[in-house]
Amino acid sequence: MPLKDNKKNIAEGVVVTAQQSRFHNDALDVPTTKEIDVKDINLSIAGRDLLTHADLILRENRHYVLVGRNGTGKSTLLRAMAEGRIPGVPWSLDMLLLGQTNFVNSNTTLDEGLAALHFNGGTVLEHVVRSDVKRERALAEATSLSVALENSKDSLAIVSAIRKLKHERLARAHDEMAKIAARRSGARGAKARKDLIAAEEKVAASVALLQQPKSEIDAIAIQEETREAVDMLTDIQTSLDTMDAANAETRARTVLHGLGFSSDAIQRPYSTLSGGWRTRCSLASALFQKVDILLLDECTNFLDLPAIVWLQNFVLSLMDTTVVIITHDRDFADAVADELIVLREQKLEYFKGNLSLYEAERHSKTKHLTRMQAALDKKTKHMESSIASALSAAKRTGDDKKLKQVASRRKKIEERSGLEVGMKGGRFKLNRDLAGYHLTNRAEIEIPTADPLVRMSIPSEPLELRFPGALVSLENVSFAYPGAKSWTLIDINLVIHPGERIGIAGLNGSGKSTLVGLVHASLKPTKGKVAHHTRAKIRCFSQHAVEALEEKGKTDAELTALKELMETSGGELSEPEARGLLSGLGLPGKYASDVPVVALSGGQKVRLALAKLIYSPPHLLVLDEVTTHLDSDTVLALVETLKEYRGALLVITHDRCVVEGESPHESMGELSDDDDDDYDEAHRQWQAKPGVVYRMLKGQLKSLDGGMRKYETIALKASNKVGVLR
């Protein structure tokens, strides 16, 4: 399949190096450790550096959130970890990555038959239960040995079973040693290659035993191998008890219920699930397994708020698992993070706390150090002015004392320029706060650099309607799909006026997209009346807009964002106007005209899809799950841009930040600096009326007085009923 080939090419283009010594614990014969501490990592893909001289540190049983802008390499880093590409990471660690598209397990020596199984023919419950390959292998081994031991007709059956089982284990160990030997050099590499040769000899001896004629197997060998089989079966059963294999189905049901599967849906064939529900099933499979390090890449995609809240509580309950999460949901990230890993400027920064606290402290520190630097510059300028005056007086009068005073003040400038506060907040002390050899007596004031705020600019004012009135009016509307036994929507009453803000929340499958179809006039009501303003322009961002662009990009390899927008506008936009619109949405220069649509990231495709909607601003803009492929900073930029949009907005999302419109940058004053005065003035001239949030429940639309926070409370109560049995 082409997709598989593309992934293989990308994986082959990943190059990872790290600082190593003979003391690194990545061998098989070292005590088990669940921590990762690798220095000086360099990570590149297709010749592009993503990490340079970075340190990767993961403490045991901590929960991390990995943040960074789109395209900085977050997903590539997690994939490199899961595939065992980072030197120095202990091979004994069991890591599982749930990527945005598929699973990656650090245990790449699994039986090919087991690893390749997708269980499409079984039920959803069976798919999740059987996704634990370690458990499945142990059950298969136990069954094989039990059947052989109970076979009274063939005394050699147990010999064949134990030899086959031992050979499979030796083959897996050999494959792992081969990988270790390939990635080591020097004395450690020589030792690894000797171990590999010894493993090859054991495998060859095992093959010889498998091929031994039955007539040559004597009674003593049968007795010894039978005893060995009994001992091995006991060990396997102990291992199954340790992993709680008997309660696997109960745990799987709990996870599936928490992620929104009903009791009936759990028993349905896996092959009948849609793409979104298969994604949930994959997430359930990842959460069901017991691993040392769990890596989740955009795990909140396609989840409704109750499922997100349940997942939040589940992650918090994982006390014996190290978790690393990439997510664009700020509230979810703040709730689950013990520590933050920030990927910026090709380095990894660590912060004990969540994203909101990191941004607040970073802003506070930057503000404090900026003021300190300004005060120091003012003080230095005053001293330099006094030095110049004293030097001028000394030259005029020939006063040696003045010259000594000038020299003394110059020395003070050299000695006292720099950080005036020590590491503990008190006065700076040289032998305590600046140990070692340095060119100055004080540490320099290093003001943290900040990524520029992501900003979007779009045409914000639709054409004026010739006569007033509601844009869309739904009166006692009910809808049922042809052949359906139940109503999807029941007695919906909704009126949308110009400039209004409306948010709709609800479970996946509750009818939100159906309502969007009625508003957009792509569906007709079964009962009731839907009226549209005759002059109003209504445009909709579908949750499948990115997939549609991907398919179009595959059919036309030369299609660019600029070409697509020009064709969509039908001549309404000139090329400079189209370039300006795309640039305002974050697709400048070559990204607009040179990069094919198929090569754009998910976030860039979202920007293109938005450009196709707002090149001529509609009176009603419907956004159905617009944030799925955007990072948290871009989501905030979109929120700020939509605040200034003067048309009506209908937003379908599970992202609490989008509906509430809360921006941490506003509370920290980041948009009120002197450099942004013009920007702020232009964006404060118009302000939308407070919006209304509705909840879709059992086909009916109900107003939420407390907005998304009220819905969050409802979701939390629902998740508490399900529980997080582990």
C-alpha positions in Angstrom: 0.0 0.0 0.0 1.3 3.5 -0.8 0.7 4.8 2.7 2.8 2.1 4.2 5.6 2.8 1.8 5.5 6.5 2.6 5.8 5.7 6.3 8.7 3.4 5.7 10.5 6.0 3.7 10.0 8.6 6.4 11.2 6.1 9.1 14.3 5.4 7.0 15.0 9.1 6.8 15.2 9.5 10.6 18.7 9.8 12.0 19.3 9.8 15.7 22.6 10.1 17.6 23.3 10.5 21.3 26.1 10.7 23.8 27.0 7.3 25.1 29.5 5.6 27.3 30.1 2.1 28.5 27.9 2.9 31.6 24.7 3.2 29.6 22.1 0.6 30.7 20.7 -0.5 27.4 21.9 -4.1 27.5 19.7 -7.1 28.3 21.8 -8.2 31.3 21.4 -5.1 33.5 18.8 -4.5 36.3 15.5 -3.3 35.0 15.1 0.5 35.0 12.0 2.5 34.0 13.9 5.8 33.7 15.4 7.4 30.6 18.3 9.8 30.8 20.0 10.4 27.5 22.4 13.3 26.9 23.2 15.2 23.7 20.5 13.8 21.4 20.6 14.9 17.7 17.4 14.0 15.7 16.9 14.8 12.0 14.6 13.7 9.3 15.3 13.9 5.6 18.3 16.1 6.4 16.3 18.6 8.5 17.4 19.0 12.1 14.6 18.6 14.7 16.8 18.3 17.9 20.4 19.3 18.4 22.3 18.6 21.6 19.1 18.0 23.5 18.7 16.0 26.7 15.9 13.4 27.1 14.9 12.8 30.7 11.9 10.7 31.8 11.5 9.9 35.4 9.7 6.7 36.5 5.9 6.9 36.8 5.7 10.6 35.9 3.1 12.1 33.5 4.5 14.4 30.9 2.9 16.6 28.3 5.1 17.3 25.2 4.3 20.7 23.7 5.6 22.6 20.7 4.5 24.2 17.5 3.3 22.2 14.5 6.3 20.8 12.6 8.8 21.0 15.4 9.2 17.2 15.6 7.1 16.1 18.6 5.6 13.1 16.8 8.9 12.1 15.3 10.5 12.1 18.7 7.9 9.8 20.2 8.1 7.5 17.2 11.9 7.3 17.5 11.5 6.4 21.1 8.9 3.7 20.4 11.0 2.2 17.6 14.1 2.0 19.7 16.1 4.4 17.6 17.5 6.5 20.4 20.8 5.1 21.7 21.1 4.8 25.4 17.4 4.1 26.0 17.2 0.8 28.0 16.2 -2.1 25.9 14.3 -3.6 28.8 11.7 -0.9 28.7 8.3 -1.8 27.3 7.0 1.2 25.4 3.8 1.6 23.4 3.0 4.5 21.1 -0.5 5.3 19.9 0.3 7.6 17.0 -2.2 9.7 15.1 -2.5 6.8 12.6 -1.4 3.5 14.1 0.4 1.6 16.9 4.1 1.3 17.4 5.5 -1.0 20.1 9.1 -1.0 21.3 8.9 -4.8 21.4 9.5 -5.2 17.7 10.5 -8.9 18.1 6.9 -10.1 18.5 5.8 -13.1 16.5 4.9 -11.9 13.0 1.7 -13.7 13.1 0.6 -12.1 16.3 1.9 -8.6 15.4 0.1 -8.6 12.1 -3.3 -9.6 13.4 -6.0 -6.9 13.3 -8.9 -9.2 14.4 -11.3 -7.5 12.0 -13.5 -10.5 12.1 -14.1 -10.4 15.9 -16.1 -8.0 18.1 -14.9 -4.7 19.4 -14.4 -6.3 22.8 -12.3 -9.1 21.3 -10.2 -6.7 19.3 -9.3 -4.8 22.5 -8.6 -7.9 24.6 -6.5 -9.6 22.0 -4.5 -6.4 21.3 -2.3 -7.2 24.3 0.2 -9.3 22.4 2.2 -10.3 25.5 -0.9 -11.8 27.0 -1.9 -13.4 23.7 1.5 -15.0 23.4 1.5 -16.2 27.0 -1.9 -17.7 26.5 -0.8 -19.4 23.2 2.3 -20.8 24.9 0.3 -22.1 27.9 -2.3 -23.7 25.6 0.4 -25.3 23.5 2.1 -26.8 26.5 -1.1 -27.9 28.2 -2.4 -29.7 25.1 0.9 -31.5 24.7 1.1 -32.5 28.4 -2.5 -33.9 28.2 -1.7 -35.9 25.0 -1.5 -39.4 26.4 -1.4 -41.0 22.9 1.8 -39.3 21.7 4.6 -39.2 24.3 6.8 -37.1 21.9 4.2 -34.3 21.6 5.5 -32.5 24.7 9.1 -32.7 23.3 8.0 -31.1 20.0 6.0 -28.4 21.9 8.8 -27.4 24.4 11.5 -27.4 21.6 9.4 -25.3 19.4 8.6 -22.8 22.2 12.3 -22.6 23.2 13.3 -22.0 19.6 10.8 -19.1 19.3 12.2 -17.5 22.4 15.8 -17.9 21.3 14.9 -16.4 17.9 13.4 -13.3 19.5 16.4 -12.9 21.8 18.7 -13.3 18.7 16.8 -10.5 16.9 17.1 -8.2 19.8 20.8 -8.9 20.2 21.3 -8.2 16.4 19.8 -4.7 16.9 22.0 -4.0 19.9 25.1 -5.1 18.0 24.2 -3.0 15.0 23.9 0.2 17.1 27.1 -0.2 19.3 30.7 0.5 18.5 34.1 0.2 20.2 34.6 -2.3 23.1 30.8 -2.4 23.8 30.2 -3.2 20.1 32.8 -6.0 20.2 31.2 -7.5 23.2 27.7 -7.2 21.7 28.9 -9.0 18.5 30.4 -11.8 20.6 27.0 -12.2 22.4 25.3 -12.2 19.0 27.6 -15.0 17.7 26.8 -17.0 20.9 23.0 -16.4 20.2 23.4 -17.6 16.6 25.0 -20.8 17.8 22.2 -21.4 20.3 19.6 -20.8 17.5 21.5 -23.2 15.2 21.5 -25.9 18.0 17.8 -25.3 18.5 17.1 -25.8 14.8 19.1 -29.1 15.0 16.9 -30.3 17.9 13.7 -29.4 16.0 14.9 -31.4 13.0 16.0 -34.4 15.1 14.2 -37.6 14.0 11.8 -38.9 16.6 13.4 -42.3 16.6 16.6 -40.8 18.0 14.9 -39.2 21.1 15.4 -41.5 24.1 13.4 -41.9 27.3 15.8 -39.8 29.4 15.4 -36.8 27.0 11.6 -37.2 27.1 11.6 -37.2 30.9 13.9 -34.2 31.2 12.0 -32.1 28.6 8.7 -33.1 30.2 9.9 -31.8 33.6 11.2 -28.6 31.9 7.8 -28.1 30.2 6.0 -28.4 33.5 8.3 -25.8 35.0 7.8 -23.5 32.0 4.0 -23.9 32.2 4.1 -22.9 35.8 6.1 -19.8 35.1 3.8 -18.8 32.3 0.7 -19.2 34.5 2.4 -17.1 37.2 3.1 -14.5 34.6 -0.5 -14.5 33.5 -1.6 -14.1 37.1 0.8 -11.1 37.5 -0.7 -9.4 34.4 -4.2 -10.1 35.7 -5.1 -12.0 32.5 -8.3 -13.5 34.1 -9.9 -10.0 34.5 -8.8 -8.8 31.0 -12.3 -8.7 29.7 -13.6 -6.7 32.6 -10.8 -4.1 32.2 -11.5 -3.9 28.5 -15.2 -3.3 29.1 -14.4 -0.5 31.5 -12.1 1.3 29.1 -14.5 0.9 26.2 -17.5 2.2 28.3 -15.3 5.2 29.4 -14.5 6.1 25.8 -18.2 6.1 24.9 -19.0 2.6 23.6 -22.4 1.4 24.6 -22.9 -2.2 25.8 -24.4 -3.1 22.4 -21.5 -1.4 20.5 -19.0 -3.5 22.4 -20.5 -6.7 21.0 -20.6 -5.4 17.4 -18.1 -6.6 14.8 -15.0 -4.4 14.7 -15.2 -4.3 10.9 -18.5 -2.3 11.1 -17.0 0.6 12.9 -16.4 4.0 11.2 -13.0 5.6 11.1 -13.6 7.8 14.2 -14.8 4.8 16.3 -11.9 2.7 15.1 -9.6 5.5 16.4 -11.4 5.2 19.8 -11.0 1.4 19.7 -7.2 1.8 19.1 -7.0 4.2 22.0 -8.9 1.6 24.2 -6.4 -1.0 23.1 -3.5 1.2 24.1 -5.0 2.0 27.5 -5.9 -1.6 28.1 -2.3 -2.8 27.9 0.2 -2.6 30.8 3.5 -1.1 29.7 6.4 0.8 31.3 6.0 3.9 29.1 2.8 4.9 27.3 3.2 7.4 24.5 -0.1 9.1 23.3 0.0 11.3 20.2 -3.1 13.5 19.9 -5.2 11.0 21.9 -8.1 13.5 22.3 -8.8 13.7 18.6 -12.3 12.5 17.7 -13.3 12.2 21.4 -16.3 14.1 22.8 -16.0 15.9 26.1 -17.3 13.1 28.4 -14.7 10.7 26.9 -12.0 13.4 27.2 -12.9 13.9 30.9 -12.9 10.1 31.5 -9.5 9.8 29.7 -8.2 12.6 31.9 -9.1 10.7 35.1 -7.8 7.4 33.7 -4.4 8.9 32.9 -4.3 10.4 36.5 -5.0 6.9 37.8 -1.9 5.4 36.1 0.4 5.5 39.2 2.8 2.8 37.9 3.2 4.0 34.3 5.3 6.8 32.8 3.0 8.7 30.3 4.0 11.1 27.6 1.2 12.9 25.8 0.9 15.2 22.8 -2.4 17.1 22.8 -3.9 20.3 21.5 -6.6 20.4 24.2 -5.2 22.9 26.8 -7.6 21.9 29.6 -6.8 18.3 29.2 -3.0 19.0 29.1 -3.3 21.2 32.3 -5.2 18.4 34.1 -2.9 15.5 33.4 0.6 17.0 33.4 3.0 16.5 36.3 5.8 18.0 34.2 6.0 19.8 30.9 8.5 19.0 28.1 8.8 22.0 25.7 10.3 21.4 22.3 11.5 24.7 20.9 14.6 25.9 19.1 15.6 22.3 18.7 16.0 21.8 22.4 13.9 20.1 25.2 13.1 22.3 28.2 11.6 20.8 31.3 9.1 22.4 33.7 7.5 21.0 36.8 3.9 22.0 36.3 1.3 22.3 33.5 1.1 24.5 30.4 -0.8 27.4 31.9 1.6 27.6 34.9 4.6 27.5 32.5 3.3 30.3 30.4 2.5 32.4 33.4 5.9 31.9 35.1 7.7 32.4 31.8 5.9 35.7 31.2 6.5 36.8 34.8 10.2 35.9 34.6 10.6 37.7 31.2 8.9 40.8 32.5 11.0 40.8 35.7 14.4 40.3 33.9 13.4 42.9 31.3 12.8 45.5 34.0 16.1 44.5 35.7 18.0 44.9 32.4 16.4 48.3 31.8 17.3 49.5 35.4 20.9 48.2 34.9 21.2 50.0 31.6 19.9 53.2 33.1 22.4 52.9 36.0 25.2 52.1 33.6 24.3 55.1 31.5 24.3 57.4 34.5 27.7 56.1 35.6 29.2 56.4 32.1 27.9 60.0 32.0 29.6 60.8 35.4 32.8 59.1 34.1 32.7 61.3 31.0 32.2 64.4 33.1 35.0 63.5 35.6 37.4 62.7 32.7 36.6 66.0 31.0 37.3 67.8 34.4 40.5 65.9 34.9 41.8 66.8 31.5 40.9 70.4 32.0 42.4 70.8 35.5 45.0 68.1 35.4 43.6 66.6 38.7 45.1 63.1 39.3 42.4 62.4 41.9 39.7 62.8 39.2 41.6 60.3 37.0 41.7 57.8 39.8 38.0 58.4 40.3 37.3 57.6 36.6 39.3 54.4 36.8 37.5 53.4 40.0 34.0 54.0 38.4 35.0 52.1 35.3 36.0 49.1 37.4 32.6 49.3 39.2 30.8 49.2 35.9 32.8 46.0 34.9 32.3 44.4 38.3 28.6 45.2 38.9 27.2 44.8 35.4 25.0 41.7 35.4 22.6 39.8 37.5 22.1 41.5 40.9 20.0 38.7 42.5 21.5 35.4 43.6 20.2 31.9 42.9 18.1 32.0 46.1 16.7 35.5 45.6 19.1 37.3 47.8 22.0 39.6 46.9 24.4 38.2 44.3 27.5 36.6 45.9 30.4 35.8 43.6 31.8 32.6 45.2 28.4 31.1 45.6 26.4 32.1 42.5 29.2 32.2 39.9 31.6 29.4 40.7 34.3 28.6 38.2 36.2 30.7 35.7 34.3 33.5 34.0 35.2 36.7 32.1 32.9 38.8 34.3 32.2 39.0 38.0 28.4 38.6 37.6 26.3 36.4 35.5 24.7 38.1 32.5 21.0 38.8 32.5 19.5 36.3 30.1 16.0 37.3 29.1 14.1 34.2 27.9 13.3 34.3 24.2 9.7 33.6 23.3 8.2 32.2 20.2 6.3 35.0 18.4 2.5 34.7 19.0 0.7 32.9 16.2 -1.6 35.4 14.5 -4.3 34.9 11.9 -5.9 37.6 9.9 -9.0 37.0 7.8 -11.6 39.2 6.1 -13.9 39.9 9.0 -16.9 41.8 7.6 -19.5 40.2 5.4 -21.4 42.3 2.8 -24.4 44.1 4.4 -27.7 42.5 4.0 -30.3 44.5 2.0 -33.0 43.8 4.6 -32.9 42.7 8.2 -34.0 39.3 9.5 -32.8 36.0 10.9 -30.1 34.2 8.9 -31.5 30.7 9.7 -34.6 29.7 11.5 -35.5 26.2 12.6 -39.1 25.8 13.8 -40.2 22.4 15.4 -37.8 20.6 13.2 -37.4 16.8 13.4 -35.2 14.6 11.2 -34.8 10.9 10.5 -32.5 9.3 8.0 -34.3 7.1 5.4 -34.8 3.6 6.8 -33.9 4.6 10.3 -36.1 3.3 13.1 -35.6 6.4 15.4 -35.4 10.1 15.1 -32.0 11.8 14.9 -33.4 15.2 15.8 -36.6 16.0 17.6 -38.5 19.3 17.8 -35.5 21.6 17.3 -36.1 25.3 17.6 -33.1 27.5 16.8 -32.8 31.1 15.4 -29.5 32.5 14.3 -29.3 36.3 13.8 -26.5 38.3 12.2 -23.4 38.5 14.4 -24.5 35.9 16.9 -22.2 33.3 18.5 -23.6 29.8 19.1 -21.7 26.8 20.4 -23.1 23.2 20.3 -21.7 20.4 22.4 -22.7 16.8 22.8 -21.7 13.2 22.4 -20.4 12.0 19.1 -23.4 10.6 17.1 -25.9 12.7 19.0 -27.0 14.6 15.8 -24.7 17.7 15.8 -23.5 17.2 12.2 -27.1 16.5 11.1 -28.1 19.9 12.6 -25.3 21.5 10.7 -26.6 19.9 7.5 -30.0 21.4 8.1 -28.5 24.9 8.8 -26.3 24.6 5.7 -29.4 23.4 3.6 -27.6 20.2 2.5 -30.3 18.3 4.3 -34.1 18.8 4.4 -36.2 18.3 7.5 -38.5 15.4 7.9 -40.9 17.5 9.9 -41.0 21.2 10.7 -39.8 24.3 8.8 -36.3 25.6 8.1 -36.1 29.1 6.7 -33.0 30.8 5.3 -32.4 34.5 4.6 -32.5 34.8 0.8 -29.5 37.1 0.7 -27.4 35.4 3.4 -24.2 33.5 2.5 -23.7 30.4 4.7 -20.5 28.3 4.5 -19.4 25.3 6.5 -16.1 23.9 7.6 -16.7 20.1 7.7 -14.8 17.8 10.1 -13.9 15.9 6.9 -12.4 19.0 5.1 -8.8 17.9 5.7 -9.5 14.4 4.4 -11.2 15.9 1.3 -8.1 18.0 0.5 -5.8 15.0 1.0 -7.8 13.0 -1.5 -7.8 15.9 -4.0 -4.1 16.3 -3.5 -3.5 12.7 -4.3 -5.4 12.9 -7.6 -3.5 16.1 -8.6 0.1 16.0 -7.4 0.7 19.5 -8.7 -2.2 21.1 -6.9 -1.0 23.9 -4.5 -2.9 25.9 -2.0 -2.7 29.0 -4.2 -4.1 27.1 -7.2 -6.9 25.5 -5.1 -8.0 28.9 -3.6 -7.9 30.6 -7.0 -10.1 27.9 -8.5 -12.5 28.0 -5.6 -12.9 31.8 -5.8 -13.9 31.5 -9.5 -12.0 34.7 -10.5 -13.1 36.8 -7.5 -9.6 36.9 -6.2 -6.5 38.1 -8.0 -3.2 36.3 -7.3 -1.9 39.0 -4.9 -5.2 38.9 -3.0 -5.1 35.1 -2.8 -1.5 35.2 -1.6 -2.3 37.8 1.0 -5.3 35.8 2.4 -3.2 32.6 2.6 -0.3 34.5 4.2 -2.7 35.9 6.8 -3.8 32.4 7.7 -0.2 31.1 8.0 0.6 29.9 4.5 3.1 32.4 3.2 5.3 32.4 0.1 6.4 28.9 -1.0 3.9 27.1 1.2 1.1 28.7 -0.9 2.6 28.4 -4.4 5.4 25.7 -4.3 4.4 23.0 -1.8 1.8 20.5 -3.1 -1.4 20.2 -1.1 -0.6 16.5 -0.5 2.6 17.5 1.3 1.0 20.1 3.6 0.6 19.2 7.3 -2.9 18.7 8.8 -2.7 22.1 10.3 -1.8 23.7 7.0 -4.7 22.0 5.3 -7.0 23.4 7.9 -5.8 26.9 7.0 -6.4 26.2 3.3 -9.9 24.9 4.0 -10.6 28.1 6.0 -9.3 30.3 3.2 -11.7 28.6 0.8 -14.6 29.6 3.1 -13.8 33.2 4.0 -12.2 34.7 0.9 -15.6 36.3 0.6 -16.8 36.5 4.2 -20.1 34.6 4.7 -22.9 36.0 6.9 -22.9 32.7 8.8 -19.7 30.6 9.3 -20.2 27.1 10.6 -17.2 25.4 12.1 -17.5 21.6 12.7 -14.4 20.3 14.7 -12.0 22.9 13.2 -9.3 22.5 15.9 -8.5 18.7 15.3 -5.2 19.2 13.5 -4.1 22.5 15.2 -1.5 23.0 18.0 -2.6 24.9 21.1 -1.0 28.2 20.1 -2.7 28.1 16.7 -6.0 27.3 18.4 -5.6 30.4 20.5 -4.8 32.5 17.4 -7.9 31.2 15.7 -10.0 32.1 18.8 -8.6 35.6 18.8 -9.3 36.0 15.1 -12.9 34.7 15.3 -13.6 37.2 18.1 -13.3 39.9 15.6 -15.3 38.2 12.9 -18.5 40.3 12.4 -20.6 37.5 10.8 -22.5 34.9 12.8 -20.6 31.8 14.1 -21.9 28.4 14.8 -19.2 26.3 16.4 -19.3 22.5 16.9 -16.4 21.4 19.1 -15.3 19.6 22.2 -12.5 22.0 22.9 -13.5 24.0 26.0 -11.0 26.8 25.2 -12.6 27.5 21.8 -16.2 27.8 23.0 -15.3 29.8 26.1 -12.9 32.0 24.1 -10.4 32.2 27.0 -6.9 33.2 26.1 -4.1 33.0 28.6 -2.2 35.6 26.6 -4.8 38.2 27.4 -4.7 37.5 31.2 -0.9 37.8 31.1 -1.0 41.1 29.2 0.9 39.7 26.2 -1.3 41.6 23.7 -1.0 45.0 25.4 2.7 45.6 24.8 3.8 48.8 23.1 4.6 47.0 19.9 1.0 45.7 19.7 -0.8 49.0 20.3 -1.9 49.4 16.7 -3.0 45.7 16.6 -5.1 46.1 19.8 -6.7 49.3 18.8 -7.9 47.9 15.5 -9.2 44.8 17.2 -11.1 46.6 20.0 -13.3 48.7 17.7 -15.9 45.9 17.4 -17.0 43.3 20.0 -19.4 40.5 19.5 -22.4 39.9 21.8 -22.0 37.1 24.4 -22.8 33.8 22.8 -25.0 30.9 23.8 -24.0 27.3 24.3 -26.4 24.4 23.6 -26.2 20.7 24.4 -27.4 18.1 22.0 -29.0 15.3 24.0 -31.1 12.5 22.7 -31.9 14.5 19.6 -33.0 17.6 21.4 -31.3 21.0 21.8 -31.0 22.3 25.4 -29.4 25.5 26.5 -26.5 25.3 28.9 -26.6 28.4 31.2 -23.1 27.7 32.5 -21.6 27.2 29.0 -18.9 24.6 28.5 -17.9 24.6 32.2 -21.4 23.4 33.0 -21.1 20.7 30.4 -17.7 19.8 31.8 -19.3 19.2 35.2 -22.0 17.0 33.6 -19.3 15.0 31.8 -17.3 14.6 35.0 -20.3 13.1 36.8 -20.8 10.7 33.9 -17.2 9.6 33.9 -17.2 9.0 37.6 -20.1 6.6 37.2 -18.1 4.6 34.7 -15.0 4.6 36.8 -11.4 4.0 35.9 -10.8 0.3 36.9 -7.2 -0.6 36.2 
